[in-house]
C-alpha cells in the first residue's frame, strides 16, 4: 500500500538513515491546570494520574529510565538511536535550573539523539527556548504543544486554561530556533462539529508547524468527561466518524508536516468508552484503506492562507 502521509518512521529514516525510537521518561513534573496556578481540576478528559508512568515517584532516575527503555526498545524494534520523550504532565513547568539539569542528564545518556518535550503553550518562555535552541545545534529537539482545538469556546469548555492565541504566540516564539514544533489535536471534543475540527486543520496548516499528533477523545474513569458521558451529555465518535474526519484533516495538512500519530492508546483498565479505542491496528488500517480507496494524500487540499 502506498504511503499517503508522512509518518514518523519515514521522517526518522530520512533524517538519520536508520530506525530511531522514542523512550518515555517521567521527570515528576506537575501541571498548572492541576496545582492551582490555573485550576485544580485539570482538563475534563484527564484524570489525576494524567499521562504519568510513576517512574520518578518509584525512585528511578532519568538515566535509569532511559537505560532500561533502550534495552527493551532496541530488542523489539532494532533501533540504533533514541529520543528521550518527556511526556508526563507539563515538562517546561518547573524551575529553570531543574529543567536544565533533567534535559542535560537525558542528553548525556549514550545513543540519546535528542529530546521530545511535551508541554502547554502557556508554559514556555524566552529563557527556556534559548536553552533548547542551544541543544538543537547538536541534537534533535522537538517541543510538543497541547493545542487540542483552535476553537476558543471548546478550549474553555474542556477547561484547557489557555486560548488559541496562546498557542499561536508559543509557535511564533519557538520558530527559527532549530526547534521542531508538534501540535497535539483531539478530534471529537464535546460540542465540536466536523466544521470546527476542519477549521483547526486550516489554522494549523497556515502556521506551517513541523508535526501533528492526533488523539481521538475517549472517556476514562475519574474524569469530568465520564460524568458528562454517564449523563448523556457526551457521545464519542465512532471509529468510522473518526477516520473520516482525520482523513480530511490530513488532506489539509502541508505535505512536509510529520504525522507523528494517527490515534491515541488508553490504558484498558481506565477506558469507559468507546471500546474501539483499544483496536489501534484496526483504526489505523481503516484510515489507510480509506485514503487508498479514495486516492487521498496528505496535503492534496492544502492551500496556504495569506
C-alpha positions in Angstrom: 0.0 0.0 0.0 1.4 3.4 -1.0 2.4 5.7 1.9 -0.1 8.6 1.6 1.1 10.7 4.5 4.5 11.5 6.1 4.8 9.2 9.1 7.3 9.4 11.9 9.3 6.4 11.0 9.8 7.7 7.4 10.9 11.1 8.8 13.4 9.5 11.2 14.9 7.2 8.5 15.3 10.2 6.1 17.0 12.2 8.9 19.2 9.5 10.5 19.4 6.8 7.9 18.1 4.2 10.3 15.4 3.5 12.9 15.0 5.9 15.8 12.6 5.3 18.7 11.2 7.5 21.5 11.6 6.4 25.1 9.1 7.9 27.5 10.6 9.3 30.7 8.8 10.6 33.8 10.6 13.6 35.4 8.0 14.0 38.2 6.6 17.3 36.9 3.1 18.6 37.6 0.7 20.9 35.6 -0.5 24.4 36.3 -4.0 23.2 35.5 -3.7 20.8 38.4 -1.6 22.6 41.0 -3.8 25.6 41.3 -1.9 28.2 39.3 -4.7 27.9 36.6 -7.0 25.3 38.1 -7.1 22.3 40.4 -9.4 20.3 38.2 -7.3 19.8 35.0 -8.9 19.3 31.6 -12.2 17.4 31.6 -10.7 14.3 29.9 -7.7 14.0 32.2 -7.7 12.2 35.5 -5.3 12.9 38.4 -2.7 10.4 37.0 -2.6 12.1 33.6 0.0 10.5 31.4 2.3 9.8 34.2 4.1 6.5 34.5 5.0 6.9 38.1 8.7 6.0 37.4 10.0 9.1 39.1 7.9 8.5 42.2 9.3 5.0 42.4 12.8 6.5 42.7 14.0 5.8 39.1 16.3 8.5 37.7 16.1 9.6 34.1 19.3 7.8 33.3 17.8 4.5 34.8 14.6 5.0 32.9 16.4 5.6 29.6 18.8 2.8 30.1 16.0 0.3 30.8 13.9 1.7 27.9 16.8 1.4 25.4 17.3 -2.2 26.2 13.6 -3.0 25.7 13.2 -0.9 22.5 16.4 -2.0 20.9 15.5 -5.6 21.2 12.0 -5.2 19.9 12.4 -2.6 17.2 16.1 -2.8 16.4 16.5 0.9 16.9 20.0 2.3 17.0 19.3 5.8 18.3 16.7 7.1 20.7 14.9 10.3 21.8 14.1 11.0 25.4 10.4 11.8 25.5 9.4 14.0 28.4 5.7 13.1 28.3 4.1 13.2 31.7 2.3 16.4 32.5 3.9 19.8 31.6 7.6 19.4 31.0 8.6 23.0 30.9 6.7 23.8 34.1 9.5 23.8 36.7 12.4 26.0 37.9 14.8 26.7 35.1 17.8 25.0 36.8 15.8 21.8 37.3 14.7 21.8 33.7 18.3 22.3 32.6 19.5 19.5 34.9 17.0 17.0 33.6 17.4 17.8 29.9 21.1 17.6 30.1 21.0 14.3 32.1 18.9 12.8 29.4 21.1 14.1 26.6 24.2 12.7 28.3 22.9 9.1 28.1 24.6 7.0 25.4 22.8 7.0 22.0 20.2 9.6 23.0 20.0 11.7 19.9 17.6 14.3 21.2 14.6 15.3 23.3 10.9 15.4 22.8 9.3 17.7 25.3 5.5 17.7 25.9 4.2 20.9 27.4 1.5 23.6 27.2 1.7 26.7 25.0 1.3 28.9 28.1 4.2 27.3 29.9 7.1 28.4 27.6 9.3 31.5 27.7 12.4 33.0 26.1 14.8 31.6 28.6 13.7 28.0 28.2 13.6 28.3 24.4 17.1 29.8 24.3 18.3 26.7 26.2 16.6 24.4 23.8 18.0 26.3 20.9 21.5 25.6 22.2 20.7 21.9 22.4 19.2 21.9 18.9 22.6 22.8 17.4 23.8 19.2 18.1 20.7 17.3 18.9 17.2 16.8 17.5 14.8 18.8 19.7 11.0 18.6 19.4 8.6 20.6 21.5 5.1 19.3 21.6 2.4 21.9 22.4 -1.0 20.6 23.6 -3.5 22.6 21.5 -6.4 20.2 21.2 -8.6 22.7 19.2 -8.4 26.1 17.6 -11.9 27.0 18.9 -11.7 29.1 22.0 -15.2 28.1 23.1 -14.1 24.5 23.1 -10.9 25.2 25.0 -13.0 26.9 27.6 -15.5 24.1 27.7 -12.8 21.5 28.3 -11.1 23.7 31.0 -7.9 23.9 29.0 -6.8 27.1 30.7 -5.5 28.9 27.6 -6.8 30.1 24.3 -5.8 29.6 20.7 -3.8 32.9 20.7 -1.5 31.4 23.4 -0.7 28.6 21.0 0.0 30.9 18.1 2.2 33.0 20.3 4.2 29.9 21.5 4.7 28.9 17.9 5.9 32.4 17.0 8.4 32.4 19.9 9.7 28.9 19.0 10.1 29.3 15.3 13.5 30.0 13.7 15.5 28.4 16.5 16.2 25.0 15.0 13.5 23.5 17.4 10.8 21.3 15.8 7.2 22.1 16.7 4.5 19.5 17.1 0.8 20.2 18.0 -1.5 17.8 19.8 -5.0 17.8 18.4 -8.1 16.0 19.8 -10.9 15.1 17.5 -14.4 14.5 18.9 -14.3 17.1 21.7 -17.7 18.0 23.2 -20.0 20.1 21.1 -17.5 20.3 18.2 -18.8 19.9 14.7 -16.8 18.4 11.8 -16.6 22.0 10.5 -14.9 23.1 13.8 -12.3 20.3 13.5 -11.6 21.1 9.9 -11.1 24.7 10.9 -8.5 23.6 13.3 -6.8 21.8 10.4 -6.8 25.0 8.4 -5.5 27.1 11.2 -2.6 24.7 11.9 -1.8 24.5 8.2 -1.4 28.2 8.0 1.1 28.1 10.9 3.2 25.5 9.0 4.4 23.6 12.0 6.6 20.6 11.8 4.4 17.8 13.2 0.9 16.8 14.5 -0.2 14.2 16.9 -3.8 13.1 16.6 -5.9 11.9 19.5 -9.5 10.7 19.5 -11.4 11.7 22.6 -12.2 8.8 24.9 -13.8 8.6 28.3 -11.7 7.4 31.2 -12.5 6.8 34.8 -12.3 9.6 37.3 -12.8 12.5 34.9 -15.5 15.2 34.4 -16.0 13.8 30.9 -17.1 10.5 32.5 -19.8 12.3 34.3 -20.9 14.0 31.1 -20.9 10.7 29.3 -22.9 9.0 32.0 -25.5 11.8 32.0 -25.9 11.5 28.2 -24.3 14.9 27.6 -21.4 13.5 25.5 -21.3 10.9 22.8 -17.8 9.7 21.5 -17.1 9.5 17.8 -17.5 6.1 16.1 -14.3 4.6 14.5 -15.8 5.4 11.1 -16.5 9.0 12.0 -13.1 9.5 13.4 -11.4 8.0 10.3 -13.5 10.2 8.0 -12.6 13.4 9.9 -9.0 12.5 10.3 -8.5 11.8 6.6 -10.0 15.2 5.7 -7.7 16.8 8.3 -4.6 15.1 6.8 -5.5 16.3 3.3 -5.5 19.9 4.5 -2.1 19.4 6.3 1.1 20.6 4.5 3.0 17.6 2.9 6.1 18.4 4.9 4.4 18.2 8.3 5.1 14.9 10.1 2.0 13.0 11.1 3.5 11.6 14.4 0.5 9.6 15.5 -2.9 8.7 14.0 -4.7 7.8 17.2 -4.0 7.5 20.9 -4.0 4.5 23.2 -5.8 4.5 26.5 -5.0 2.2 29.4 -7.5 -0.7 29.1 -8.3 -0.6 32.8 -9.2 3.1 32.7 -11.3 3.2 29.5 -15.0 3.7 29.7 -15.9 4.5 26.1 -15.5 4.0 23.1 -14.2 0.5 23.2 -12.9 0.7 19.6 -10.1 2.8 21.1 -8.5 -0.4 22.1 -8.3 -1.5 18.5 -5.5 0.6 17.3 -4.4 -1.6 14.5 -7.9 -1.8 13.1 -8.3 2.0 13.4 -5.0 2.7 11.6 -5.8 0.2 8.9 -9.2 1.8 8.3 -7.6 5.2 7.9 -5.0 3.9 5.5 -7.6 1.9 3.5 -9.9 4.9 3.2 -7.0 7.1 1.9 -6.0 4.4 -0.6 -9.5 3.7 -1.8 -10.4 7.4 -2.4 -6.9 8.3 -3.6 -6.3 10.8 -0.8 -2.9 12.2 0.0 -1.5 14.4 2.7 -1.7 18.0 1.5 -3.8 17.4 -1.6 -6.2 20.0 -0.3 -3.7 22.2 1.4 -3.9 25.9 0.5 -1.5 28.4 2.1 -3.6 31.3 3.5 -2.3 34.8 3.4 
